[in-house]
Amino acid sequence: MIRLAQPAELPYLQEIENASGEAFRDIGMPEIADDDPMSLEDLAEHDVWVAIGAEGVPVAFIAAGDVDGAVHVHQVSVHPSHARQGIGAALIEHVTRSERAVTLTTFRDVPWNQPYYERLGFRAMEFHAVAEASPGLAEIMREEASRGLDPATRVAMALLPAKERP
């Protein structure tokens, strides 16, 4: 079941994000695993949906918001104990039902990042410079770089609005 997150669940979502980030340690990216989760304030400012597990508690979440008229996915996290069950894809599908385009930024060469999103229908948005992106998306990419994420390893991706998809 997917539903909107309850305010009392937001701290638990940070735990899910931390646990899901541990996979980056296994591929030589400990700095990503050690990165702070979305703040409670950021979570509260976004539309956050949770996937509820058999125990009745969230096992995954997706945080999205409006960026330049598109639905922008800021974070998708699935607790490792529930990974590889299609939960992340279900959450993404939930927000991609929109009549608007859906965007996100992610790592190019991490198997559960760009290649995964491509399988879900997203396509890379190639810019020669961040300035070519929409203002909001360019700001997100600049903010990522200011936190130490190498722009050469990142990619912005988009999915057409539902009515325009093949």
C-alpha positions as CSV (number, residue, x, y, z in Angstrom):
1,M,0.0,0.0,0.0
2,I,1.2,3.5,-0.9
3,R,-0.1,6.5,1.0
4,L,1.0,10.0,2.1
5,A,3.5,10.0,4.9
6,Q,2.3,11.0,8.3
7,P,4.3,13.7,10.2
8,A,5.2,11.3,13.0
9,E,6.8,9.0,10.4
10,L,9.3,11.5,9.0
11,P,12.2,10.6,11.5
12,Y,11.7,6.9,10.5
13,L,12.1,7.8,6.9
14,Q,15.5,9.3,7.7
15,E,16.4,5.8,9.1
16,I,15.2,4.2,5.9
17,E,17.4,6.6,3.8
18,N,20.4,5.9,6.0
19,A,20.0,2.2,5.7
20,S,19.4,2.3,2.0
21,G,22.6,4.4,1.5
22,E,24.8,1.7,3.0
23,A,24.8,0.0,-0.4
24,F,27.1,2.8,-1.6
25,R,29.8,1.6,0.8
26,D,29.9,-1.7,-1.1
27,I,30.8,0.1,-4.4
28,G,33.5,2.3,-3.0
29,M,31.4,5.4,-2.3
30,P,31.5,5.6,1.5
31,E,31.0,9.4,1.4
32,I,27.6,8.8,-0.1
33,A,26.7,6.2,2.6
34,D,27.9,8.7,5.2
35,D,25.9,11.6,3.8
36,D,23.1,13.0,6.0
37,P,19.6,12.1,5.1
38,M,17.0,14.6,4.0
39,S,16.3,16.9,7.0
40,L,12.9,16.7,8.7
41,E,12.3,20.2,7.4
42,D,13.0,19.2,3.8
43,L,10.8,16.1,4.1
44,A,8.0,18.2,5.5
45,E,8.3,20.7,2.6
46,H,7.8,17.9,0.0
47,D,5.1,15.5,-1.1
48,V,6.2,12.3,0.6
49,W,4.6,9.0,-0.1
50,V,5.4,5.8,1.8
51,A,5.1,2.1,1.0
52,I,3.7,0.3,3.9
53,G,5.1,-3.2,4.7
54,A,3.3,-6.2,6.2
55,E,4.1,-4.9,9.7
56,G,2.1,-1.7,9.0
57,V,5.1,0.6,9.0
58,P,6.9,2.4,6.1
59,V,9.5,0.3,4.4
60,A,10.3,2.9,1.6
61,F,9.5,6.4,0.6
62,I,9.6,8.9,-2.2
63,A,9.9,12.6,-1.7
64,A,8.9,14.8,-4.7
65,G,8.0,18.4,-5.3
66,D,7.5,21.0,-8.1
67,V,10.6,22.2,-9.9
68,D,9.9,24.5,-12.9
69,G,6.5,22.9,-13.5
70,A,7.7,19.3,-13.4
71,V,7.4,16.8,-10.6
72,H,10.9,16.4,-9.3
73,V,11.9,13.3,-7.4
74,H,14.2,14.5,-4.6
75,Q,14.7,11.1,-3.0
76,V,13.7,7.5,-3.3
77,S,14.8,5.1,-0.5
78,V,13.9,1.5,0.1
79,H,15.0,-0.2,3.3
80,P,17.4,-3.0,2.4
81,S,15.2,-5.6,4.0
82,H,12.6,-4.8,1.4
83,A,14.9,-4.2,-1.6
84,R,14.5,-5.9,-5.0
85,Q,10.7,-6.4,-4.5
86,G,9.6,-3.7,-6.9
87,I,8.7,-1.3,-4.1
88,G,10.9,1.5,-5.4
89,A,9.4,1.1,-8.9
90,A,5.9,1.2,-7.5
91,L,6.7,4.5,-5.7
92,I,8.2,6.0,-8.8
93,E,5.2,4.8,-10.9
94,H,2.9,6.4,-8.3
95,V,4.5,9.9,-8.9
96,T,4.9,9.4,-12.7
97,R,1.1,9.1,-13.2
98,S,1.2,12.9,-13.3
99,E,0.1,14.9,-16.3
100,R,3.5,16.7,-15.9
101,A,7.0,15.6,-16.8
102,V,9.0,14.0,-14.0
103,T,12.6,14.8,-13.4
104,L,15.4,13.6,-11.0
105,T,19.1,13.7,-10.6
106,T,21.2,10.6,-10.0
107,F,24.5,8.9,-10.4
108,R,25.5,7.9,-14.0
109,D,27.4,4.7,-13.2
110,V,25.6,3.3,-10.2
111,P,23.5,0.2,-11.3
112,W,20.5,1.2,-9.2
113,N,20.7,4.8,-10.4
114,Q,20.8,5.9,-14.1
115,P,20.5,2.3,-15.6
116,Y,17.6,1.6,-13.3
117,Y,15.7,4.8,-14.1
118,E,16.3,4.2,-17.8
119,R,14.5,0.8,-17.4
120,L,11.6,2.7,-16.0
121,G,11.5,5.0,-19.0
122,F,13.5,8.0,-17.9
123,R,16.0,9.5,-20.3
124,A,19.2,11.5,-19.6
125,M,19.0,15.2,-20.2
126,E,22.3,16.2,-21.6
127,F,23.5,19.7,-21.0
128,H,26.8,21.2,-22.1
129,A,26.6,23.4,-19.0
130,V,24.4,23.6,-15.9
131,A,23.2,26.9,-17.1
132,E,21.3,25.2,-20.0
133,A,19.1,23.4,-17.5
134,S,15.8,24.9,-16.3
135,P,16.5,27.4,-13.5
136,G,15.2,25.1,-10.7
137,L,17.0,22.0,-12.0
138,A,20.2,24.0,-12.5
139,E,20.0,25.2,-8.8
140,I,19.6,21.6,-7.7
141,M,22.6,20.5,-9.6
142,R,24.7,23.5,-8.2
143,E,23.6,22.6,-4.7
144,E,24.6,18.9,-5.3
145,A,28.0,20.1,-6.4
146,S,28.4,22.4,-3.4
147,R,27.9,19.3,-1.2
148,G,30.8,17.6,-3.0
149,L,29.0,15.6,-5.6
150,D,31.1,15.6,-8.7
151,P,29.0,16.9,-11.6
152,A,30.8,14.5,-14.0
153,T,29.3,11.6,-12.1
154,R,25.7,13.0,-12.0
155,V,23.0,13.1,-14.6
156,A,19.6,14.8,-14.8
157,M,16.9,12.6,-16.1
158,A,13.3,13.2,-17.3
159,L,10.2,11.2,-18.0
160,L,7.5,12.6,-20.3
161,P,4.1,13.3,-19.0
162,A,1.9,10.2,-18.9
163,K,-0.2,11.3,-21.8
164,E,2.9,11.8,-24.0
165,R,4.6,8.4,-23.3
166,P,4.5,5.7,-25.9
